[in-house]
Amino acid sequence: MNPPDIGAAHTDLPIDVNPQTKEEIIMAIRQIKSGKAAGPDNIPAEALK
């Protein structure tokens, strides 16, 4: 039995690599200070209480 010849997957994924705007940084700082910023797993801290 020979395995099928499978080609490489398309890996050109759209990833936003633009620097953050001043407004995005200010909003993130406000969320961190209020305790409403999501952690590294994107689960907000209040969801774990």
PDBQT receptor file of N, H, CA, C and O in Angstrom, charges set to zero:
ATOM      1  N   MET A   1       0.847  -1.191   0.000  1.00  0.00    +0.000 N 
ATOM      2  CA  MET A   1       0.000   0.000   0.000  1.00  0.00    +0.000 C 
ATOM      3  C   MET A   1       0.882   1.240   0.000  1.00  0.00    +0.000 C 
ATOM      4  O   MET A   1       1.722   1.422   0.881  1.00  0.00    +0.000 OA
ATOM      5  N   ASN A   2       0.683   2.060  -0.971  1.00  0.00    +0.000 N 
ATOM      6  H   ASN A   2       0.001   1.912  -1.687  1.00  0.00    +0.000 HD
ATOM      7  CA  ASN A   2       1.413   3.317  -1.047  1.00  0.00    +0.000 C 
ATOM      8  C   ASN A   2       0.534   4.451  -0.535  1.00  0.00    +0.000 C 
ATOM      9  O   ASN A   2      -0.625   4.556  -0.934  1.00  0.00    +0.000 OA
ATOM     10  N   PRO A   3       1.066   5.309   0.347  1.00  0.00    +0.000 N 
ATOM     11  CA  PRO A   3       0.261   6.446   0.817  1.00  0.00    +0.000 C 
ATOM     12  C   PRO A   3       0.031   7.429  -0.325  1.00  0.00    +0.000 C 
ATOM     13  O   PRO A   3       0.854   7.524  -1.236  1.00  0.00    +0.000 OA
ATOM     14  N   PRO A   4      -1.081   8.161  -0.285  1.00  0.00    +0.000 N 
ATOM     15  CA  PRO A   4      -1.350   9.140  -1.344  1.00  0.00    +0.000 C 
ATOM     16  C   PRO A   4      -0.326  10.271  -1.316  1.00  0.00    +0.000 C 
ATOM     17  O   PRO A   4       0.215  10.609  -0.263  1.00  0.00    +0.000 OA
ATOM     18  N   ASP A   5      -0.072  10.843  -2.476  1.00  0.00    +0.000 N 
ATOM     19  H   ASP A   5      -0.511  10.568  -3.331  1.00  0.00    +0.000 HD
ATOM     20  CA  ASP A   5       0.871  11.960  -2.580  1.00  0.00    +0.000 C 
ATOM     21  C   ASP A   5       0.143  13.238  -2.164  1.00  0.00    +0.000 C 
ATOM     22  O   ASP A   5      -0.647  13.785  -2.933  1.00  0.00    +0.000 OA
ATOM     23  N   ILE A   6       0.407  13.706  -0.960  1.00  0.00    +0.000 N 
ATOM     24  H   ILE A   6       1.049  13.261  -0.334  1.00  0.00    +0.000 HD
ATOM     25  CA  ILE A   6      -0.273  14.888  -0.421  1.00  0.00    +0.000 C 
ATOM     26  C   ILE A   6       0.688  16.061  -0.465  1.00  0.00    +0.000 C 
ATOM     27  O   ILE A   6       1.797  15.989   0.065  1.00  0.00    +0.000 OA
ATOM     28  N   GLY A   7       0.253  17.151  -1.106  1.00  0.00    +0.000 N 
ATOM     29  H   GLY A   7      -0.648  17.209  -1.537  1.00  0.00    +0.000 HD
ATOM     30  CA  GLY A   7       1.093  18.341  -1.216  1.00  0.00    +0.000 C 
ATOM     31  C   GLY A   7       1.064  19.179   0.047  1.00  0.00    +0.000 C 
ATOM     32  O   GLY A   7       0.263  18.936   0.949  1.00  0.00    +0.000 OA
ATOM     33  N   ALA A   8       1.930  20.153   0.103  1.00  0.00    +0.000 N 
ATOM     34  H   ALA A   8       2.581  20.351  -0.630  1.00  0.00    +0.000 HD
ATOM     35  CA  ALA A   8       2.004  21.050   1.256  1.00  0.00    +0.000 C 
ATOM     36  C   ALA A   8       0.766  21.941   1.312  1.00  0.00    +0.000 C 
ATOM     37  O   ALA A   8       0.223  22.328   0.277  1.00  0.00    +0.000 OA
ATOM     38  N   ALA A   9       0.335  22.256   2.504  1.00  0.00    +0.000 N 
ATOM     39  H   ALA A   9       0.777  21.942   3.344  1.00  0.00    +0.000 HD
ATOM     40  CA  ALA A   9      -0.819  23.124   2.694  1.00  0.00    +0.000 C 
ATOM     41  C   ALA A   9      -0.436  24.572   2.431  1.00  0.00    +0.000 C 
ATOM     42  O   ALA A   9       0.724  24.960   2.570  1.00  0.00    +0.000 OA
ATOM     43  N   HIS A  10      -1.425  25.360   2.050  1.00  0.00    +0.000 N 
ATOM     44  H   HIS A  10      -2.368  25.045   1.937  1.00  0.00    +0.000 HD
ATOM     45  CA  HIS A  10      -1.236  26.793   1.832  1.00  0.00    +0.000 C 
ATOM     46  C   HIS A  10      -1.018  27.454   3.191  1.00  0.00    +0.000 C 
ATOM     47  O   HIS A  10      -1.874  27.342   4.069  1.00  0.00    +0.000 OA
ATOM     48  N   THR A  11       0.096  28.132   3.380  1.00  0.00    +0.000 N 
ATOM     49  H   THR A  11       0.792  28.223   2.667  1.00  0.00    +0.000 HD
ATOM     50  CA  THR A  11       0.425  28.688   4.700  1.00  0.00    +0.000 C 
ATOM     51  C   THR A  11       0.459  30.210   4.726  1.00  0.00    +0.000 C 
ATOM     52  O   THR A  11       0.944  30.790   5.697  1.00  0.00    +0.000 OA
ATOM     53  N   ASP A  12      -0.036  30.862   3.701  1.00  0.00    +0.000 N 
ATOM     54  H   ASP A  12      -0.430  30.391   2.912  1.00  0.00    +0.000 HD
ATOM     55  CA  ASP A  12      -0.040  32.324   3.668  1.00  0.00    +0.000 C 
ATOM     56  C   ASP A  12      -1.274  32.829   4.415  1.00  0.00    +0.000 C 
ATOM     57  O   ASP A  12      -2.284  33.181   3.806  1.00  0.00    +0.000 OA
ATOM     58  N   LEU A  13      -1.174  32.859   5.742  1.00  0.00    +0.000 N 
ATOM     59  H   LEU A  13      -0.353  32.573   6.237  1.00  0.00    +0.000 HD
ATOM     60  CA  LEU A  13      -2.307  33.252   6.571  1.00  0.00    +0.000 C 
ATOM     61  C   LEU A  13      -2.314  34.757   6.783  1.00  0.00    +0.000 C 
ATOM     62  O   LEU A  13      -1.256  35.366   6.947  1.00  0.00    +0.000 OA
ATOM     63  N   PRO A  14      -3.506  35.367   6.782  1.00  0.00    +0.000 N 
ATOM     64  CA  PRO A  14      -3.577  36.816   7.015  1.00  0.00    +0.000 C 
ATOM     65  C   PRO A  14      -3.351  37.142   8.490  1.00  0.00    +0.000 C 
ATOM     66  O   PRO A  14      -4.223  36.884   9.320  1.00  0.00    +0.000 OA
ATOM     67  N   ILE A  15      -2.215  37.694   8.815  1.00  0.00    +0.000 N 
ATOM     68  H   ILE A  15      -1.506  37.903   8.140  1.00  0.00    +0.000 HD
ATOM     69  CA  ILE A  15      -1.872  38.050  10.192  1.00  0.00    +0.000 C 
ATOM     70  C   ILE A  15      -1.600  39.548  10.235  1.00  0.00    +0.000 C 
ATOM     71  O   ILE A  15      -0.814  40.072   9.446  1.00  0.00    +0.000 OA
ATOM     72  N   ASP A  16      -2.260  40.228  11.166  1.00  0.00    +0.000 N 
ATOM     73  H   ASP A  16      -2.899  39.802  11.807  1.00  0.00    +0.000 HD
ATOM     74  CA  ASP A  16      -2.088  41.670  11.302  1.00  0.00    +0.000 C 
ATOM     75  C   ASP A  16      -0.748  41.944  11.972  1.00  0.00    +0.000 C 
ATOM     76  O   ASP A  16      -0.556  41.616  13.143  1.00  0.00    +0.000 OA
ATOM     77  N   VAL A  17       0.166  42.540  11.238  1.00  0.00    +0.000 N 
ATOM     78  H   VAL A  17       0.010  42.807  10.287  1.00  0.00    +0.000 HD
ATOM     79  CA  VAL A  17       1.485  42.841  11.789  1.00  0.00    +0.000 C 
ATOM     80  C   VAL A  17       1.728  44.345  11.860  1.00  0.00    +0.000 C 
ATOM     81  O   VAL A  17       2.865  44.793  12.009  1.00  0.00    +0.000 OA
ATOM     82  N   ASN A  18       0.659  45.113  11.752  1.00  0.00    +0.000 N 
ATOM     83  H   ASN A  18      -0.265  44.749  11.630  1.00  0.00    +0.000 HD
ATOM     84  CA  ASN A  18       0.788  46.565  11.842  1.00  0.00    +0.000 C 
ATOM     85  C   ASN A  18       0.995  46.967  13.297  1.00  0.00    +0.000 C 
ATOM     86  O   ASN A  18       0.445  46.325  14.193  1.00  0.00    +0.000 OA
ATOM     87  N   PRO A  19       1.771  48.008  13.550  1.00  0.00    +0.000 N 
ATOM     88  CA  PRO A  19       1.941  48.458  14.935  1.00  0.00    +0.000 C 
ATOM     89  C   PRO A  19       0.619  48.978  15.506  1.00  0.00    +0.000 C 
ATOM     90  O   PRO A  19      -0.240  49.471  14.775  1.00  0.00    +0.000 OA
ATOM     91  N   GLN A  20       0.480  48.857  16.816  1.00  0.00    +0.000 N 
ATOM     92  H   GLN A  20       1.178  48.456  17.410  1.00  0.00    +0.000 HD
ATOM     93  CA  GLN A  20      -0.741  49.306  17.464  1.00  0.00    +0.000 C 
ATOM     94  C   GLN A  20      -0.862  50.821  17.370  1.00  0.00    +0.000 C 
ATOM     95  O   GLN A  20       0.130  51.549  17.341  1.00  0.00    +0.000 OA
ATOM     96  N   THR A  21      -2.114  51.268  17.325  1.00  0.00    +0.000 N 
ATOM     97  H   THR A  21      -2.920  50.677  17.348  1.00  0.00    +0.000 HD
ATOM     98  CA  THR A  21      -2.347  52.706  17.336  1.00  0.00    +0.000 C 
ATOM     99  C   THR A  21      -2.340  53.187  18.784  1.00  0.00    +0.000 C 
ATOM    100  O   THR A  21      -2.453  52.391  19.716  1.00  0.00    +0.000 OA
ATOM    101  N   LYS A  22      -2.206  54.477  18.953  1.00  0.00    +0.000 N 
ATOM    102  H   LYS A  22      -2.114  55.123  18.196  1.00  0.00    +0.000 HD
ATOM    103  CA  LYS A  22      -2.204  55.063  20.295  1.00  0.00    +0.000 C 
ATOM    104  C   LYS A  22      -3.511  54.736  21.013  1.00  0.00    +0.000 C 
ATOM    105  O   LYS A  22      -3.510  54.467  22.214  1.00  0.00    +0.000 OA
ATOM    106  N   GLU A  23      -4.627  54.758  20.280  1.00  0.00    +0.000 N 
ATOM    107  H   GLU A  23      -4.628  54.977  19.305  1.00  0.00    +0.000 HD
ATOM    108  CA  GLU A  23      -5.927  54.471  20.886  1.00  0.00    +0.000 C 
ATOM    109  C   GLU A  23      -6.000  53.023  21.381  1.00  0.00    +0.000 C 
ATOM    110  O   GLU A  23      -6.556  52.762  22.447  1.00  0.00    +0.000 OA
ATOM    111  N   GLU A  24      -5.440  52.082  20.611  1.00  0.00    +0.000 N 
ATOM    112  H   GLU A  24      -4.988  52.294  19.745  1.00  0.00    +0.000 HD
ATOM    113  CA  GLU A  24      -5.453  50.681  21.026  1.00  0.00    +0.000 C 
ATOM    114  C   GLU A  24      -4.630  50.476  22.294  1.00  0.00    +0.000 C 
ATOM    115  O   GLU A  24      -5.019  49.702  23.168  1.00  0.00    +0.000 OA
ATOM    116  N   ILE A  25      -3.512  51.156  22.394  1.00  0.00    +0.000 N 
ATOM    117  H   ILE A  25      -3.197  51.785  21.683  1.00  0.00    +0.000 HD
ATOM    118  CA  ILE A  25      -2.661  51.033  23.580  1.00  0.00    +0.000 C 
ATOM    119  C   ILE A  25      -3.358  51.626  24.792  1.00  0.00    +0.000 C 
ATOM    120  O   ILE A  25      -3.333  51.033  25.871  1.00  0.00    +0.000 OA
ATOM    121  N   ILE A  26      -3.982  52.791  24.630  1.00  0.00    +0.000 N 
ATOM    122  H   ILE A  26      -4.003  53.272  23.754  1.00  0.00    +0.000 HD
ATOM    123  CA  ILE A  26      -4.701  53.428  25.739  1.00  0.00    +0.000 C 
ATOM    124  C   ILE A  26      -5.845  52.538  26.202  1.00  0.00    +0.000 C 
ATOM    125  O   ILE A  26      -6.056  52.381  27.404  1.00  0.00    +0.000 OA
ATOM    126  N   MET A  27      -6.596  51.945  25.254  1.00  0.00    +0.000 N 
ATOM    127  H   MET A  27      -6.425  52.072  24.277  1.00  0.00    +0.000 HD
ATOM    128  CA  MET A  27      -7.715  51.076  25.611  1.00  0.00    +0.000 C 
ATOM    129  C   MET A  27      -7.212  49.830  26.346  1.00  0.00    +0.000 C 
ATOM    130  O   MET A  27      -7.843  49.391  27.307  1.00  0.00    +0.000 OA
ATOM    131  N   ALA A  28      -6.093  49.257  25.914  1.00  0.00    +0.000 N 
ATOM    132  H   ALA A  28      -5.580  49.614  25.133  1.00  0.00    +0.000 HD
ATOM    133  CA  ALA A  28      -5.545  48.072  26.576  1.00  0.00    +0.000 C 
ATOM    134  C   ALA A  28      -5.108  48.399  27.998  1.00  0.00    +0.000 C 
ATOM    135  O   ALA A  28      -5.335  47.604  28.910  1.00  0.00    +0.000 OA
ATOM    136  N   ILE A  29      -4.485  49.557  28.200  1.00  0.00    +0.000 N 
ATOM    137  H   ILE A  29      -4.300  50.202  27.459  1.00  0.00    +0.000 HD
ATOM    138  CA  ILE A  29      -4.056  49.965  29.544  1.00  0.00    +0.000 C 
ATOM    139  C   ILE A  29      -5.266  50.152  30.446  1.00  0.00    +0.000 C 
ATOM    140  O   ILE A  29      -5.236  49.751  31.609  1.00  0.00    +0.000 OA
ATOM    141  N   ARG A  30      -6.327  50.753  29.929  1.00  0.00    +0.000 N 
ATOM    142  H   ARG A  30      -6.352  51.079  28.984  1.00  0.00    +0.000 HD
ATOM    143  CA  ARG A  30      -7.550  50.931  30.735  1.00  0.00    +0.000 C 
ATOM    144  C   ARG A  30      -8.149  49.585  31.123  1.00  0.00    +0.000 C 
ATOM    145  O   ARG A  30      -8.600  49.412  32.255  1.00  0.00    +0.000 OA
ATOM    146  N   GLN A  31      -8.157  48.627  30.190  1.00  0.00    +0.000 N 
ATOM    147  H   GLN A  31      -7.791  48.767  29.270  1.00  0.00    +0.000 HD
ATOM    148  CA  GLN A  31      -8.706  47.305  30.498  1.00  0.00    +0.000 C 
ATOM    149  C   GLN A  31      -7.870  46.597  31.553  1.00  0.00    +0.000 C 
ATOM    150  O   GLN A  31      -8.415  45.938  32.438  1.00  0.00    +0.000 OA
ATOM    151  N   ILE A  32      -6.557  46.729  31.467  1.00  0.00    +0.000 N 
ATOM    152  H   ILE A  32      -6.114  47.264  30.748  1.00  0.00    +0.000 HD
ATOM    153  CA  ILE A  32      -5.684  46.094  32.458  1.00  0.00    +0.000 C 
ATOM    154  C   ILE A  32      -5.928  46.704  33.832  1.00  0.00    +0.000 C 
ATOM    155  O   ILE A  32      -6.025  45.981  34.824  1.00  0.00    +0.000 OA
ATOM    156  N   LYS A  33      -6.028  48.031  33.897  1.00  0.00    +0.000 N 
ATOM    157  H   LYS A  33      -5.950  48.619  33.092  1.00  0.00    +0.000 HD
ATOM    158  CA  LYS A  33      -6.239  48.707  35.182  1.00  0.00    +0.000 C 
ATOM    159  C   LYS A  33      -7.586  48.354  35.790  1.00  0.00    +0.000 C 
ATOM    160  O   LYS A  33      -7.704  48.270  37.012  1.00  0.00    +0.000 OA
ATOM    161  N   SER A  34      -8.617  48.144  34.951  1.00  0.00    +0.000 N 
ATOM    162  H   SER A  34      -8.521  48.213  33.958  1.00  0.00    +0.000 HD
ATOM    163  CA  SER A  34      -9.946  47.831  35.471  1.00  0.00    +0.000 C 
ATOM    164  C   SER A  34     -10.124  46.336  35.726  1.00  0.00    +0.000 C 
ATOM    165  O   SER A  34     -11.152  45.926  36.265  1.00  0.00    +0.000 OA
ATOM    166  N   GLY A  35      -9.140  45.514  35.348  1.00  0.00    +0.000 N 
ATOM    167  H   GLY A  35      -8.305  45.847  34.910  1.00  0.00    +0.000 HD
ATOM    168  CA  GLY A  35      -9.229  44.074  35.565  1.00  0.00    +0.000 C 
ATOM    169  C   GLY A  35     -10.057  43.360  34.531  1.00  0.00    +0.000 C 
ATOM    170  O   GLY A  35     -10.427  42.205  34.744  1.00  0.00    +0.000 OA
ATOM    171  N   LYS A  36     -10.369  44.003  33.408  1.00  0.00    +0.000 N 
ATOM    172  H   LYS A  36     -10.068  44.941  33.235  1.00  0.00    +0.000 HD
ATOM    173  CA  LYS A  36     -11.217  43.395  32.392  1.00  0.00    +0.000 C 
ATOM    174  C   LYS A  36     -10.442  42.931  31.168  1.00  0.00    +0.000 C 
ATOM    175  O   LYS A  36     -11.043  42.532  30.170  1.00  0.00    +0.000 OA
ATOM    176  N   ALA A  37      -9.123  42.977  31.229  1.00  0.00    +0.000 N 
ATOM    177  H   ALA A  37      -8.635  43.301  32.039  1.00  0.00    +0.000 HD
ATOM    178  CA  ALA A  37      -8.319  42.537  30.090  1.00  0.00    +0.000 C 
ATOM    179  C   ALA A  37      -8.247  41.015  30.076  1.00  0.00    +0.000 C 
ATOM    180  O   ALA A  37      -8.142  40.379  31.124  1.00  0.00    +0.000 OA
ATOM    181  N   ALA A  38      -8.305  40.439  28.878  1.00  0.00    +0.000 N 
ATOM    182  H   ALA A  38      -8.391  40.956  28.026  1.00  0.00    +0.000 HD
ATOM    183  CA  ALA A  38      -8.199  38.993  28.736  1.00  0.00    +0.000 C 
ATOM    184  C   ALA A  38      -6.759  38.562  28.955  1.00  0.00    +0.000 C 
ATOM    185  O   ALA A  38      -5.823  39.292  28.628  1.00  0.00    +0.000 OA
ATOM    186  N   GLY A  39      -6.596  37.390  29.504  1.00  0.00    +0.000 N 
ATOM    187  H   GLY A  39      -7.357  36.798  29.769  1.00  0.00    +0.000 HD
ATOM    188  CA  GLY A  39      -5.261  36.848  29.724  1.00  0.00    +0.000 C 
ATOM    189  C   GLY A  39      -4.693  36.268  28.442  1.00  0.00    +0.000 C 
ATOM    190  O   GLY A  39      -5.269  36.448  27.369  1.00  0.00    +0.000 OA
ATOM    191  N   PRO A  40      -3.574  35.579  28.542  1.00  0.00    +0.000 N 
ATOM    192  CA  PRO A  40      -2.934  35.022  27.347  1.00  0.00    +0.000 C 
ATOM    193  C   PRO A  40      -3.793  33.974  26.646  1.00  0.00    +0.000 C 
ATOM    194  O   PRO A  40      -3.587  33.697  25.465  1.00  0.00    +0.000 OA
ATOM    195  N   ASP A  41      -4.763  33.385  27.369  1.00  0.00    +0.000 N 
ATOM    196  H   ASP A  41      -4.930  33.610  28.329  1.00  0.00    +0.000 HD
ATOM    197  CA  ASP A  41      -5.642  32.400  26.755  1.00  0.00    +0.000 C 
ATOM    198  C   ASP A  41      -6.962  33.027  26.303  1.00  0.00    +0.000 C 
ATOM    199  O   ASP A  41      -7.902  32.304  25.975  1.00  0.00    +0.000 OA
ATOM    200  N   ASN A  42      -7.046  34.361  26.281  1.00  0.00    +0.000 N 
ATOM    201  H   ASN A  42      -6.282  34.948  26.548  1.00  0.00    +0.000 HD
ATOM    202  CA  ASN A  42      -8.217  35.125  25.855  1.00  0.00    +0.000 C 
ATOM    203  C   ASN A  42      -9.448  34.877  26.719  1.00  0.00    +0.000 C 
ATOM    204  O   ASN A  42     -10.572  35.077  26.260  1.00  0.00    +0.000 OA
ATOM    205  N   ILE A  43      -9.254  34.446  27.957  1.00  0.00    +0.000 N 
ATOM    206  H   ILE A  43      -8.340  34.283  28.330  1.00  0.00    +0.000 HD
ATOM    207  CA  ILE A  43     -10.358  34.290  28.898  1.00  0.00    +0.000 C 
ATOM    208  C   ILE A  43     -10.309  35.467  29.855  1.00  0.00    +0.000 C 
ATOM    209  O   ILE A  43      -9.324  35.628  30.576  1.00  0.00    +0.000 OA
ATOM    210  N   PRO A  44     -11.362  36.305  29.882  1.00  0.00    +0.000 N 
ATOM    211  CA  PRO A  44     -11.357  37.448  30.798  1.00  0.00    +0.000 C 
ATOM    212  C   PRO A  44     -11.281  36.984  32.253  1.00  0.00    +0.000 C 
ATOM    213  O   PRO A  44     -11.833  35.943  32.611  1.00  0.00    +0.000 OA
ATOM    214  N   ALA A  45     -10.600  37.757  33.076  1.00  0.00    +0.000 N 
ATOM    215  H   ALA A  45     -10.152  38.603  32.785  1.00  0.00    +0.000 HD
ATOM    216  CA  ALA A  45     -10.416  37.392  34.481  1.00  0.00    +0.000 C 
ATOM    217  C   ALA A  45     -11.750  37.255  35.200  1.00  0.00    +0.000 C 
ATOM    218  O   ALA A  45     -11.887  36.395  36.070  1.00  0.00    +0.000 OA
ATOM    219  N   GLU A  46     -12.743  38.086  34.858  1.00  0.00    +0.000 N 
ATOM    220  H   GLU A  46     -12.632  38.784  34.152  1.00  0.00    +0.000 HD
ATOM    221  CA  GLU A  46     -14.029  38.011  35.551  1.00  0.00    +0.000 C 
ATOM    222  C   GLU A  46     -14.775  36.716  35.239  1.00  0.00    +0.000 C 
ATOM    223  O   GLU A  46     -15.656  36.324  36.005  1.00  0.00    +0.000 OA
ATOM    224  N   ALA A  47     -14.448  36.044  34.138  1.00  0.00    +0.000 N 
ATOM    225  H   ALA A  47     -13.732  36.362  33.516  1.00  0.00    +0.000 HD
ATOM    226  CA  ALA A  47     -15.089  34.770  33.805  1.00  0.00    +0.000 C 
ATOM    227  C   ALA A  47     -14.603  33.653  34.720  1.00  0.00    +0.000 C 
ATOM    228  O   ALA A  47     -15.280  32.635  34.866  1.00  0.00    +0.000 OA
ATOM    229  N   LEU A  48     -13.448  33.831  35.329  1.00  0.00    +0.000 N 
ATOM    230  H   LEU A  48     -12.899  34.658  35.209  1.00  0.00    +0.000 HD
ATOM    231  CA  LEU A  48     -12.875  32.798  36.182  1.00  0.00    +0.000 C 
ATOM    232  C   LEU A  48     -13.266  32.957  37.646  1.00  0.00    +0.000 C 
ATOM    233  O   LEU A  48     -12.918  32.113  38.471  1.00  0.00    +0.000 OA
ATOM    234  N   LYS A  49     -13.980  34.021  37.978  1.00  0.00    +0.000 N 
ATOM    235  H   LYS A  49     -14.262  34.707  37.307  1.00  0.00    +0.000 HD
ATOM    236  CA  LYS A  49     -14.360  34.259  39.374  1.00  0.00    +0.000 C 
ATOM    237  C   LYS A  49     -15.527  33.397  39.775  1.00  0.00    +0.000 C 
ATOM    238  O   LYS A  49     -15.982  33.466  40.917  1.00  0.00    +0.000 OA
TER     239      LYS A  49
